[in-house]
Amino acid sequence: MSLTLDHLNLYVASVPKSAAFYDAVLSPQGYRRVRDFGDVAVGYGTGDYSIFAVVRQAPPIQPVHVAFRVASRAEVEAFYADAMAAGANDNGGPGLRPHYHAHYYAAFVLDPDGHNLEVVCHRDPSEPR
């Protein structure tokens, strides 16, 4: 059996507020809204299928950690900058996290509901692409 993550729903207090945030941080990464159920849910994907969605839930919202993998350190820095410009709270700027492994380069932000978003590059920059 091959197990692959199909989709993820992130519960939020306000879909319009969260959708505006995720529009700003996911669109530069090639994600777009592929499902829109108004103030109930919005789904994002790179094709016709939603793989990441924000779904309304009554507070209190239990924050979770979501990590997105990117191919370069520059993409980590760009995601972090986009998220901060969209109103995220800093939870650890771009940099090496050698306690994970020697090339773990990541940044962390908190979204409007306090979810800890990480963007990470595992690549050794000295290796050819």
MODELLER restraints for C-alpha pairs under 7 A, 6 or more apart:
rsr = mdl.restraints
at = mdl.atoms
rsr.add(forms.Gaussian(group=physical.xy_distance, feature=features.Distance(at['CA:6:A'], at['CA:51:A']), mean=6.27, stdev=0.5))
rsr.add(forms.Gaussian(group=physical.xy_distance, feature=features.Distance(at['CA:7:A'], at['CA:50:A']), mean=6.94, stdev=0.5))
rsr.add(forms.Gaussian(group=physical.xy_distance, feature=features.Distance(at['CA:7:A'], at['CA:51:A']), mean=4.08, stdev=0.5))
rsr.add(forms.Gaussian(group=physical.xy_distance, feature=features.Distance(at['CA:7:A'], at['CA:52:A']), mean=5.65, stdev=0.5))
rsr.add(forms.Gaussian(group=physical.xy_distance, feature=features.Distance(at['CA:8:A'], at['CA:51:A']), mean=6.10, stdev=0.5))
rsr.add(forms.Gaussian(group=physical.xy_distance, feature=features.Distance(at['CA:8:A'], at['CA:52:A']), mean=4.95, stdev=0.5))
rsr.add(forms.Gaussian(group=physical.xy_distance, feature=features.Distance(at['CA:8:A'], at['CA:53:A']), mean=6.29, stdev=0.5))
rsr.add(forms.Gaussian(group=physical.xy_distance, feature=features.Distance(at['CA:9:A'], at['CA:52:A']), mean=6.00, stdev=0.5))
rsr.add(forms.Gaussian(group=physical.xy_distance, feature=features.Distance(at['CA:9:A'], at['CA:53:A']), mean=4.76, stdev=0.5))
rsr.add(forms.Gaussian(group=physical.xy_distance, feature=features.Distance(at['CA:9:A'], at['CA:54:A']), mean=5.81, stdev=0.5))
rsr.add(forms.Gaussian(group=physical.xy_distance, feature=features.Distance(at['CA:9:A'], at['CA:55:A']), mean=6.42, stdev=0.5))
rsr.add(forms.Gaussian(group=physical.xy_distance, feature=features.Distance(at['CA:10:A'], at['CA:53:A']), mean=5.99, stdev=0.5))
rsr.add(forms.Gaussian(group=physical.xy_distance, feature=features.Distance(at['CA:10:A'], at['CA:54:A']), mean=4.82, stdev=0.5))
rsr.add(forms.Gaussian(group=physical.xy_distance, feature=features.Distance(at['CA:10:A'], at['CA:55:A']), mean=6.03, stdev=0.5))
rsr.add(forms.Gaussian(group=physical.xy_distance, feature=features.Distance(at['CA:11:A'], at['CA:54:A']), mean=5.81, stdev=0.5))
rsr.add(forms.Gaussian(group=physical.xy_distance, feature=features.Distance(at['CA:11:A'], at['CA:55:A']), mean=4.88, stdev=0.5))
rsr.add(forms.Gaussian(group=physical.xy_distance, feature=features.Distance(at['CA:11:A'], at['CA:56:A']), mean=5.78, stdev=0.5))
rsr.add(forms.Gaussian(group=physical.xy_distance, feature=features.Distance(at['CA:11:A'], at['CA:57:A']), mean=5.73, stdev=0.5))
rsr.add(forms.Gaussian(group=physical.xy_distance, feature=features.Distance(at['CA:11:A'], at['CA:61:A']), mean=6.89, stdev=0.5))
rsr.add(forms.Gaussian(group=physical.xy_distance, feature=features.Distance(at['CA:12:A'], at['CA:54:A']), mean=6.33, stdev=0.5))
rsr.add(forms.Gaussian(group=physical.xy_distance, feature=features.Distance(at['CA:12:A'], at['CA:55:A']), mean=5.88, stdev=0.5))
rsr.add(forms.Gaussian(group=physical.xy_distance, feature=features.Distance(at['CA:12:A'], at['CA:56:A']), mean=5.09, stdev=0.5))
rsr.add(forms.Gaussian(group=physical.xy_distance, feature=features.Distance(at['CA:12:A'], at['CA:57:A']), mean=5.70, stdev=0.5))
rsr.add(forms.Gaussian(group=physical.xy_distance, feature=features.Distance(at['CA:12:A'], at['CA:61:A']), mean=6.44, stdev=0.5))
rsr.add(forms.Gaussian(group=physical.xy_distance, feature=features.Distance(at['CA:12:A'], at['CA:113:A']), mean=6.16, stdev=0.5))
rsr.add(forms.Gaussian(group=physical.xy_distance, feature=features.Distance(at['CA:13:A'], at['CA:56:A']), mean=5.63, stdev=0.5))
rsr.add(forms.Gaussian(group=physical.xy_distance, feature=features.Distance(at['CA:13:A'], at['CA:57:A']), mean=5.61, stdev=0.5))
rsr.add(forms.Gaussian(group=physical.xy_distance, feature=features.Distance(at['CA:13:A'], at['CA:58:A']), mean=6.02, stdev=0.5))
rsr.add(forms.Gaussian(group=physical.xy_distance, feature=features.Distance(at['CA:13:A'], at['CA:59:A']), mean=5.95, stdev=0.5))
rsr.add(forms.Gaussian(group=physical.xy_distance, feature=features.Distance(at['CA:13:A'], at['CA:61:A']), mean=6.80, stdev=0.5))
rsr.add(forms.Gaussian(group=physical.xy_distance, feature=features.Distance(at['CA:13:A'], at['CA:113:A']), mean=6.94, stdev=0.5))
rsr.add(forms.Gaussian(group=physical.xy_distance, feature=features.Distance(at['CA:14:A'], at['CA:56:A']), mean=6.15, stdev=0.5))
rsr.add(forms.Gaussian(group=physical.xy_distance, feature=features.Distance(at['CA:15:A'], at['CA:39:A']), mean=5.16, stdev=0.5))
rsr.add(forms.Gaussian(group=physical.xy_distance, feature=features.Distance(at['CA:15:A'], at['CA:40:A']), mean=6.38, stdev=0.5))
rsr.add(forms.Gaussian(group=physical.xy_distance, feature=features.Distance(at['CA:15:A'], at['CA:41:A']), mean=6.14, stdev=0.5))
rsr.add(forms.Gaussian(group=physical.xy_distance, feature=features.Distance(at['CA:15:A'], at['CA:54:A']), mean=6.41, stdev=0.5))
rsr.add(forms.Gaussian(group=physical.xy_distance, feature=features.Distance(at['CA:15:A'], at['CA:55:A']), mean=6.42, stdev=0.5))
rsr.add(forms.Gaussian(group=physical.xy_distance, feature=features.Distance(at['CA:15:A'], at['CA:56:A']), mean=5.72, stdev=0.5))
rsr.add(forms.Gaussian(group=physical.xy_distance, feature=features.Distance(at['CA:16:A'], at['CA:39:A']), mean=5.97, stdev=0.5))
rsr.add(forms.Gaussian(group=physical.xy_distance, feature=features.Distance(at['CA:18:A'], at['CA:112:A']), mean=6.42, stdev=0.5))
rsr.add(forms.Gaussian(group=physical.xy_distance, feature=features.Distance(at['CA:19:A'], at['CA:42:A']), mean=6.70, stdev=0.5))
rsr.add(forms.Gaussian(group=physical.xy_distance, feature=features.Distance(at['CA:21:A'], at['CA:86:A']), mean=5.75, stdev=0.5))
rsr.add(forms.Gaussian(group=physical.xy_distance, feature=features.Distance(at['CA:24:A'], at['CA:82:A']), mean=6.80, stdev=0.5))
rsr.add(forms.Gaussian(group=physical.xy_distance, feature=features.Distance(at['CA:24:A'], at['CA:86:A']), mean=6.30, stdev=0.5))
rsr.add(forms.Gaussian(group=physical.xy_distance, feature=features.Distance(at['CA:25:A'], at['CA:79:A']), mean=6.46, stdev=0.5))
rsr.add(forms.Gaussian(group=physical.xy_distance, feature=features.Distance(at['CA:25:A'], at['CA:82:A']), mean=5.59, stdev=0.5))
rsr.add(forms.Gaussian(group=physical.xy_distance, feature=features.Distance(at['CA:25:A'], at['CA:83:A']), mean=5.50, stdev=0.5))
rsr.add(forms.Gaussian(group=physical.xy_distance, feature=features.Distance(at['CA:30:A'], at['CA:46:A']), mean=6.02, stdev=0.5))
rsr.add(forms.Gaussian(group=physical.xy_distance, feature=features.Distance(at['CA:31:A'], at['CA:44:A']), mean=5.96, stdev=0.5))
rsr.add(forms.Gaussian(group=physical.xy_distance, feature=features.Distance(at['CA:31:A'], at['CA:45:A']), mean=5.05, stdev=0.5))
rsr.add(forms.Gaussian(group=physical.xy_distance, feature=features.Distance(at['CA:31:A'], at['CA:46:A']), mean=4.76, stdev=0.5))
rsr.add(forms.Gaussian(group=physical.xy_distance, feature=features.Distance(at['CA:32:A'], at['CA:44:A']), mean=5.27, stdev=0.5))
rsr.add(forms.Gaussian(group=physical.xy_distance, feature=features.Distance(at['CA:32:A'], at['CA:45:A']), mean=5.68, stdev=0.5))
rsr.add(forms.Gaussian(group=physical.xy_distance, feature=features.Distance(at['CA:32:A'], at['CA:46:A']), mean=6.33, stdev=0.5))
rsr.add(forms.Gaussian(group=physical.xy_distance, feature=features.Distance(at['CA:33:A'], at['CA:42:A']), mean=6.77, stdev=0.5))
rsr.add(forms.Gaussian(group=physical.xy_distance, feature=features.Distance(at['CA:33:A'], at['CA:43:A']), mean=5.67, stdev=0.5))
rsr.add(forms.Gaussian(group=physical.xy_distance, feature=features.Distance(at['CA:33:A'], at['CA:44:A']), mean=4.50, stdev=0.5))
rsr.add(forms.Gaussian(group=physical.xy_distance, feature=features.Distance(at['CA:33:A'], at['CA:45:A']), mean=6.61, stdev=0.5))
rsr.add(forms.Gaussian(group=physical.xy_distance, feature=features.Distance(at['CA:34:A'], at['CA:43:A']), mean=5.71, stdev=0.5))
rsr.add(forms.Gaussian(group=physical.xy_distance, feature=features.Distance(at['CA:34:A'], at['CA:44:A']), mean=5.38, stdev=0.5))
rsr.add(forms.Gaussian(group=physical.xy_distance, feature=features.Distance(at['CA:34:A'], at['CA:45:A']), mean=6.12, stdev=0.5))
rsr.add(forms.Gaussian(group=physical.xy_distance, feature=features.Distance(at['CA:34:A'], at['CA:48:A']), mean=6.05, stdev=0.5))
rsr.add(forms.Gaussian(group=physical.xy_distance, feature=features.Distance(at['CA:34:A'], at['CA:49:A']), mean=6.49, stdev=0.5))
rsr.add(forms.Gaussian(group=physical.xy_distance, feature=features.Distance(at['CA:34:A'], at['CA:50:A']), mean=5.96, stdev=0.5))
rsr.add(forms.Gaussian(group=physical.xy_distance, feature=features.Distance(at['CA:35:A'], at['CA:42:A']), mean=5.51, stdev=0.5))
rsr.add(forms.Gaussian(group=physical.xy_distance, feature=features.Distance(at['CA:35:A'], at['CA:43:A']), mean=4.68, stdev=0.5))
rsr.add(forms.Gaussian(group=physical.xy_distance, feature=features.Distance(at['CA:35:A'], at['CA:44:A']), mean=6.83, stdev=0.5))
rsr.add(forms.Gaussian(group=physical.xy_distance, feature=features.Distance(at['CA:35:A'], at['CA:50:A']), mean=6.67, stdev=0.5))
rsr.add(forms.Gaussian(group=physical.xy_distance, feature=features.Distance(at['CA:36:A'], at['CA:42:A']), mean=4.50, stdev=0.5))
rsr.add(forms.Gaussian(group=physical.xy_distance, feature=features.Distance(at['CA:36:A'], at['CA:43:A']), mean=6.36, stdev=0.5))
rsr.add(forms.Gaussian(group=physical.xy_distance, feature=features.Distance(at['CA:40:A'], at['CA:55:A']), mean=5.96, stdev=0.5))
rsr.add(forms.Gaussian(group=physical.xy_distance, feature=features.Distance(at['CA:40:A'], at['CA:56:A']), mean=5.25, stdev=0.5))
rsr.add(forms.Gaussian(group=physical.xy_distance, feature=features.Distance(at['CA:41:A'], at['CA:53:A']), mean=6.80, stdev=0.5))
rsr.add(forms.Gaussian(group=physical.xy_distance, feature=features.Distance(at['CA:41:A'], at['CA:54:A']), mean=5.52, stdev=0.5))
rsr.add(forms.Gaussian(group=physical.xy_distance, feature=features.Distance(at['CA:41:A'], at['CA:55:A']), mean=4.32, stdev=0.5))
rsr.add(forms.Gaussian(group=physical.xy_distance, feature=features.Distance(at['CA:41:A'], at['CA:56:A']), mean=6.13, stdev=0.5))
rsr.add(forms.Gaussian(group=physical.xy_distance, feature=features.Distance(at['CA:42:A'], at['CA:53:A']), mean=5.50, stdev=0.5))
rsr.add(forms.Gaussian(group=physical.xy_distance, feature=features.Distance(at['CA:42:A'], at['CA:54:A']), mean=5.48, stdev=0.5))
rsr.add(forms.Gaussian(group=physical.xy_distance, feature=features.Distance(at['CA:42:A'], at['CA:55:A']), mean=6.74, stdev=0.5))
rsr.add(forms.Gaussian(group=physical.xy_distance, feature=features.Distance(at['CA:43:A'], at['CA:50:A']), mean=4.99, stdev=0.5))
rsr.add(forms.Gaussian(group=physical.xy_distance, feature=features.Distance(at['CA:43:A'], at['CA:52:A']), mean=5.71, stdev=0.5))
rsr.add(forms.Gaussian(group=physical.xy_distance, feature=features.Distance(at['CA:43:A'], at['CA:53:A']), mean=4.03, stdev=0.5))
rsr.add(forms.Gaussian(group=physical.xy_distance, feature=features.Distance(at['CA:43:A'], at['CA:54:A']), mean=6.50, stdev=0.5))
rsr.add(forms.Gaussian(group=physical.xy_distance, feature=features.Distance(at['CA:44:A'], at['CA:50:A']), mean=4.86, stdev=0.5))
rsr.add(forms.Gaussian(group=physical.xy_distance, feature=features.Distance(at['CA:44:A'], at['CA:51:A']), mean=6.07, stdev=0.5))
rsr.add(forms.Gaussian(group=physical.xy_distance, feature=features.Distance(at['CA:44:A'], at['CA:52:A']), mean=5.18, stdev=0.5))
rsr.add(forms.Gaussian(group=physical.xy_distance, feature=features.Distance(at['CA:44:A'], at['CA:53:A']), mean=5.91, stdev=0.5))
rsr.add(forms.Gaussian(group=physical.xy_distance, feature=features.Distance(at['CA:45:A'], at['CA:51:A']), mean=5.37, stdev=0.5))
rsr.add(forms.Gaussian(group=physical.xy_distance, feature=features.Distance(at['CA:45:A'], at['CA:52:A']), mean=6.62, stdev=0.5))
rsr.add(forms.Gaussian(group=physical.xy_distance, feature=features.Distance(at['CA:61:A'], at['CA:113:A']), mean=6.95, stdev=0.5))
rsr.add(forms.Gaussian(group=physical.xy_distance, feature=features.Distance(at['CA:63:A'], at['CA:113:A']), mean=6.87, stdev=0.5))
rsr.add(forms.Gaussian(group=physical.xy_distance, feature=features.Distance(at['CA:63:A'], at['CA:114:A']), mean=5.57, stdev=0.5))
rsr.add(forms.Gaussian(group=physical.xy_distance, feature=features.Distance(at['CA:63:A'], at['CA:115:A']), mean=4.48, stdev=0.5))
rsr.add(forms.Gaussian(group=physical.xy_distance, feature=features.Distance(at['CA:64:A'], at['CA:115:A']), mean=5.08, stdev=0.5))
rsr.add(forms.Gaussian(group=physical.xy_distance, feature=features.Distance(at['CA:64:A'], at['CA:116:A']), mean=6.11, stdev=0.5))
rsr.add(forms.Gaussian(group=physical.xy_distance, feature=features.Distance(at['CA:65:A'], at['CA:115:A']), mean=6.00, stdev=0.5))
rsr.add(forms.Gaussian(group=physical.xy_distance, feature=features.Distance(at['CA:65:A'], at['CA:116:A']), mean=4.63, stdev=0.5))
rsr.add(forms.Gaussian(group=physical.xy_distance, feature=features.Distance(at['CA:65:A'], at['CA:117:A']), mean=5.93, stdev=0.5))
rsr.add(forms.Gaussian(group=physical.xy_distance, feature=features.Distance(at['CA:66:A'], at['CA:116:A']), mean=6.33, stdev=0.5))
rsr.add(forms.Gaussian(group=physical.xy_distance, feature=features.Distance(at['CA:66:A'], at['CA:117:A']), mean=5.06, stdev=0.5))
rsr.add(forms.Gaussian(group=physical.xy_distance, feature=features.Distance(at['CA:66:A'], at['CA:118:A']), mean=6.12, stdev=0.5))
rsr.add(forms.Gaussian(group=physical.xy_distance, feature=features.Distance(at['CA:67:A'], at['CA:117:A']), mean=5.85, stdev=0.5))
rsr.add(forms.Gaussian(group=physical.xy_distance, feature=features.Distance(at['CA:67:A'], at['CA:118:A']), mean=4.41, stdev=0.5))
rsr.add(forms.Gaussian(group=physical.xy_distance, feature=features.Distance(at['CA:67:A'], at['CA:119:A']), mean=5.58, stdev=0.5))
rsr.add(forms.Gaussian(group=physical.xy_distance, feature=features.Distance(at['CA:68:A'], at['CA:118:A']), mean=6.09, stdev=0.5))
rsr.add(forms.Gaussian(group=physical.xy_distance, feature=features.Distance(at['CA:68:A'], at['CA:119:A']), mean=4.73, stdev=0.5))
rsr.add(forms.Gaussian(group=physical.xy_distance, feature=features.Distance(at['CA:68:A'], at['CA:120:A']), mean=6.26, stdev=0.5))
rsr.add(forms.Gaussian(group=physical.xy_distance, feature=features.Distance(at['CA:69:A'], at['CA:119:A']), mean=5.78, stdev=0.5))
rsr.add(forms.Gaussian(group=physical.xy_distance, feature=features.Distance(at['CA:69:A'], at['CA:120:A']), mean=4.94, stdev=0.5))
rsr.add(forms.Gaussian(group=physical.xy_distance, feature=features.Distance(at['CA:69:A'], at['CA:121:A']), mean=5.89, stdev=0.5))
rsr.add(forms.Gaussian(group=physical.xy_distance, feature=features.Distance(at['CA:70:A'], at['CA:76:A']), mean=6.84, stdev=0.5))
rsr.add(forms.Gaussian(group=physical.xy_distance, feature=features.Distance(at['CA:70:A'], at['CA:119:A']), mean=6.86, stdev=0.5))
rsr.add(forms.Gaussian(group=physical.xy_distance, feature=features.Distance(at['CA:70:A'], at['CA:120:A']), mean=5.98, stdev=0.5))
rsr.add(forms.Gaussian(group=physical.xy_distance, feature=features.Distance(at['CA:70:A'], at['CA:121:A']), mean=5.28, stdev=0.5))
rsr.add(forms.Gaussian(group=physical.xy_distance, feature=features.Distance(at['CA:71:A'], at['CA:121:A']), mean=5.78, stdev=0.5))
rsr.add(forms.Gaussian(group=physical.xy_distance, feature=features.Distance(at['CA:72:A'], at['CA:121:A']), mean=5.67, stdev=0.5))
rsr.add(forms.Gaussian(group=physical.xy_distance, feature=features.Distance(at['CA:72:A'], at['CA:123:A']), mean=6.99, stdev=0.5))
rsr.add(forms.Gaussian(group=physical.xy_distance, feature=features.Distance(at['CA:73:A'], at['CA:105:A']), mean=6.53, stdev=0.5))
rsr.add(forms.Gaussian(group=physical.xy_distance, feature=features.Distance(at['CA:73:A'], at['CA:121:A']), mean=5.98, stdev=0.5))
rsr.add(forms.Gaussian(group=physical.xy_distance, feature=features.Distance(at['CA:76:A'], at['CA:94:A']), mean=6.68, stdev=0.5))
rsr.add(forms.Gaussian(group=physical.xy_distance, feature=features.Distance(at['CA:76:A'], at['CA:106:A']), mean=6.28, stdev=0.5))
rsr.add(forms.Gaussian(group=physical.xy_distance, feature=features.Distance(at['CA:76:A'], at['CA:107:A']), mean=6.48, stdev=0.5))
rsr.add(forms.Gaussian(group=physical.xy_distance, feature=features.Distance(at['CA:76:A'], at['CA:119:A']), mean=5.73, stdev=0.5))
rsr.add(forms.Gaussian(group=physical.xy_distance, feature=features.Distance(at['CA:76:A'], at['CA:120:A']), mean=6.22, stdev=0.5))
rsr.add(forms.Gaussian(group=physical.xy_distance, feature=features.Distance(at['CA:76:A'], at['CA:121:A']), mean=6.88, stdev=0.5))
rsr.add(forms.Gaussian(group=physical.xy_distance, feature=features.Distance(at['CA:77:A'], at['CA:94:A']), mean=5.93, stdev=0.5))
rsr.add(forms.Gaussian(group=physical.xy_distance, feature=features.Distance(at['CA:80:A'], at['CA:107:A']), mean=6.36, stdev=0.5))
rsr.add(forms.Gaussian(group=physical.xy_distance, feature=features.Distance(at['CA:88:A'], at['CA:109:A']), mean=5.96, stdev=0.5))
rsr.add(forms.Gaussian(group=physical.xy_distance, feature=features.Distance(at['CA:88:A'], at['CA:110:A']), mean=5.49, stdev=0.5))
rsr.add(forms.Gaussian(group=physical.xy_distance, feature=features.Distance(at['CA:88:A'], at['CA:111:A']), mean=5.15, stdev=0.5))
rsr.add(forms.Gaussian(group=physical.xy_distance, feature=features.Distance(at['CA:88:A'], at['CA:112:A']), mean=6.64, stdev=0.5))
rsr.add(forms.Gaussian(group=physical.xy_distance, feature=features.Distance(at['CA:89:A'], at['CA:109:A']), mean=5.52, stdev=0.5))
rsr.add(forms.Gaussian(group=physical.xy_distance, feature=features.Distance(at['CA:89:A'], at['CA:110:A']), mean=4.98, stdev=0.5))
rsr.add(forms.Gaussian(group=physical.xy_distance, feature=features.Distance(at['CA:89:A'], at['CA:111:A']), mean=6.82, stdev=0.5))
rsr.add(forms.Gaussian(group=physical.xy_distance, feature=features.Distance(at['CA:90:A'], at['CA:108:A']), mean=6.63, stdev=0.5))
rsr.add(forms.Gaussian(group=physical.xy_distance, feature=features.Distance(at['CA:90:A'], at['CA:109:A']), mean=4.73, stdev=0.5))
rsr.add(forms.Gaussian(group=physical.xy_distance, feature=features.Distance(at['CA:90:A'], at['CA:110:A']), mean=6.40, stdev=0.5))
rsr.add(forms.Gaussian(group=physical.xy_distance, feature=features.Distance(at['CA:91:A'], at['CA:108:A']), mean=4.88, stdev=0.5))
rsr.add(forms.Gaussian(group=physical.xy_distance, feature=features.Distance(at['CA:91:A'], at['CA:109:A']), mean=4.65, stdev=0.5))
rsr.add(forms.Gaussian(group=physical.xy_distance, feature=features.Distance(at['CA:91:A'], at['CA:110:A']), mean=6.25, stdev=0.5))
rsr.add(forms.Gaussian(group=physical.xy_distance, feature=features.Distance(at['CA:92:A'], at['CA:107:A']), mean=5.60, stdev=0.5))
rsr.add(forms.Gaussian(group=physical.xy_distance, feature=features.Distance(at['CA:92:A'], at['CA:108:A']), mean=4.85, stdev=0.5))
rsr.add(forms.Gaussian(group=physical.xy_distance, feature=features.Distance(at['CA:92:A'], at['CA:109:A']), mean=6.72, stdev=0.5))
rsr.add(forms.Gaussian(group=physical.xy_distance, feature=features.Distance(at['CA:93:A'], at['CA:107:A']), mean=4.85, stdev=0.5))
rsr.add(forms.Gaussian(group=physical.xy_distance, feature=features.Distance(at['CA:93:A'], at['CA:108:A']), mean=6.22, stdev=0.5))
rsr.add(forms.Gaussian(group=physical.xy_distance, feature=features.Distance(at['CA:94:A'], at['CA:105:A']), mean=6.91, stdev=0.5))
rsr.add(forms.Gaussian(group=physical.xy_distance, feature=features.Distance(at['CA:94:A'], at['CA:106:A']), mean=5.37, stdev=0.5))
rsr.add(forms.Gaussian(group=physical.xy_distance, feature=features.Distance(at['CA:94:A'], at['CA:107:A']), mean=4.25, stdev=0.5))
rsr.add(forms.Gaussian(group=physical.xy_distance, feature=features.Distance(at['CA:95:A'], at['CA:105:A']), mean=5.31, stdev=0.5))
rsr.add(forms.Gaussian(group=physical.xy_distance, feature=features.Distance(at['CA:95:A'], at['CA:106:A']), mean=5.69, stdev=0.5))
rsr.add(forms.Gaussian(group=physical.xy_distance, feature=features.Distance(at['CA:95:A'], at['CA:107:A']), mean=6.61, stdev=0.5))
rsr.add(forms.Gaussian(group=physical.xy_distance, feature=features.Distance(at['CA:96:A'], at['CA:103:A']), mean=6.72, stdev=0.5))
rsr.add(forms.Gaussian(group=physical.xy_distance, feature=features.Distance(at['CA:96:A'], at['CA:104:A']), mean=5.60, stdev=0.5))
rsr.add(forms.Gaussian(group=physical.xy_distance, feature=features.Distance(at['CA:96:A'], at['CA:105:A']), mean=4.31, stdev=0.5))
rsr.add(forms.Gaussian(group=physical.xy_distance, feature=features.Distance(at['CA:96:A'], at['CA:106:A']), mean=6.42, stdev=0.5))
rsr.add(forms.Gaussian(group=physical.xy_distance, feature=features.Distance(at['CA:97:A'], at['CA:104:A']), mean=5.32, stdev=0.5))
rsr.add(forms.Gaussian(group=physical.xy_distance, feature=features.Distance(at['CA:97:A'], at['CA:105:A']), mean=5.99, stdev=0.5))
rsr.add(forms.Gaussian(group=physical.xy_distance, feature=features.Distance(at['CA:97:A'], at['CA:106:A']), mean=6.96, stdev=0.5))
rsr.add(forms.Gaussian(group=physical.xy_distance, feature=features.Distance(at['CA:98:A'], at['CA:104:A']), mean=6.17, stdev=0.5))
rsr.add(forms.Gaussian(group=physical.xy_distance, feature=features.Distance(at['CA:103:A'], at['CA:122:A']), mean=5.57, stdev=0.5))
rsr.add(forms.Gaussian(group=physical.xy_distance, feature=features.Distance(at['CA:103:A'], at['CA:123:A']), mean=6.15, stdev=0.5))
rsr.add(forms.Gaussian(group=physical.xy_distance, feature=features.Distance(at['CA:103:A'], at['CA:124:A']), mean=5.49, stdev=0.5))
rsr.add(forms.Gaussian(group=physical.xy_distance, feature=features.Distance(at['CA:104:A'], at['CA:120:A']), mean=6.91, stdev=0.5))
rsr.add(forms.Gaussian(group=physical.xy_distance, feature=features.Distance(at['CA:104:A'], at['CA:121:A']), mean=6.18, stdev=0.5))
rsr.add(forms.Gaussian(group=physical.xy_distance, feature=features.Distance(at['CA:104:A'], at['CA:122:A']), mean=4.94, stdev=0.5))
rsr.add(forms.Gaussian(group=physical.xy_distance, feature=features.Distance(at['CA:105:A'], at['CA:120:A']), mean=5.67, stdev=0.5))
rsr.add(forms.Gaussian(group=physical.xy_distance, feature=features.Distance(at['CA:105:A'], at['CA:121:A']), mean=5.27, stdev=0.5))
rsr.add(forms.Gaussian(group=physical.xy_distance, feature=features.Distance(at['CA:105:A'], at['CA:122:A']), mean=6.43, stdev=0.5))
rsr.add(forms.Gaussian(group=physical.xy_distance, feature=features.Distance(at['CA:106:A'], at['CA:118:A']), mean=6.70, stdev=0.5))
rsr.add(forms.Gaussian(group=physical.xy_distance, feature=features.Distance(at['CA:106:A'], at['CA:119:A']), mean=5.52, stdev=0.5))
rsr.add(forms.Gaussian(group=physical.xy_distance, feature=features.Distance(at['CA:106:A'], at['CA:120:A']), mean=4.24, stdev=0.5))
rsr.add(forms.Gaussian(group=physical.xy_distance, feature=features.Distance(at['CA:106:A'], at['CA:121:A']), mean=6.33, stdev=0.5))
rsr.add(forms.Gaussian(group=physical.xy_distance, feature=features.Distance(at['CA:107:A'], at['CA:118:A']), mean=5.66, stdev=0.5))
rsr.add(forms.Gaussian(group=physical.xy_distance, feature=features.Distance(at['CA:107:A'], at['CA:119:A']), mean=5.58, stdev=0.5))
rsr.add(forms.Gaussian(group=physical.xy_distance, feature=features.Distance(at['CA:107:A'], at['CA:120:A']), mean=6.74, stdev=0.5))
rsr.add(forms.Gaussian(group=physical.xy_distance, feature=features.Distance(at['CA:108:A'], at['CA:116:A']), mean=6.59, stdev=0.5))
rsr.add(forms.Gaussian(group=physical.xy_distance, feature=features.Distance(at['CA:108:A'], at['CA:117:A']), mean=5.54, stdev=0.5))
rsr.add(forms.Gaussian(group=physical.xy_distance, feature=features.Distance(at['CA:108:A'], at['CA:118:A']), mean=4.48, stdev=0.5))
rsr.add(forms.Gaussian(group=physical.xy_distance, feature=features.Distance(at['CA:108:A'], at['CA:119:A']), mean=6.67, stdev=0.5))
rsr.add(forms.Gaussian(group=physical.xy_distance, feature=features.Distance(at['CA:109:A'], at['CA:116:A']), mean=5.82, stdev=0.5))
rsr.add(forms.Gaussian(group=physical.xy_distance, feature=features.Distance(at['CA:109:A'], at['CA:117:A']), mean=5.27, stdev=0.5))
rsr.add(forms.Gaussian(group=physical.xy_distance, feature=features.Distance(at['CA:109:A'], at['CA:118:A']), mean=6.60, stdev=0.5))
rsr.add(forms.Gaussian(group=physical.xy_distance, feature=features.Distance(at['CA:110:A'], at['CA:116:A']), mean=4.75, stdev=0.5))
rsr.add(forms.Gaussian(group=physical.xy_distance, feature=features.Distance(at['CA:110:A'], at['CA:117:A']), mean=5.99, stdev=0.5))
rsr.add(forms.Gaussian(group=physical.xy_distance, feature=features.Distance(at['CA:111:A'], at['CA:117:A']), mean=7.00, stdev=0.5))
